[in-house]
């Protein structure tokens, strides 16, 4: 039973790390483009899927980000 808990804990940590890695990558890409989302970060996995919380940001920053994306889409 102890090993099963250890394996689940390890898997959970791996999923949590994957979410944080994705958030870090996005944060860097956004910084390189001149944007900052201060609450961006990895969060708890949902049903084994790593998740990223985009968090709160000022409306003017999100509007500029949307415009930047639209110009490149």
Buried (B, 14 or more C-beta within 10 A) or exposed (E): EEEEEEEEEEEEEEBBEBBBEBBBEBBEEBEEEEBEBEEBBBBEBEEEEBBBBEEEBEEEBBEBBEEBEEEEE
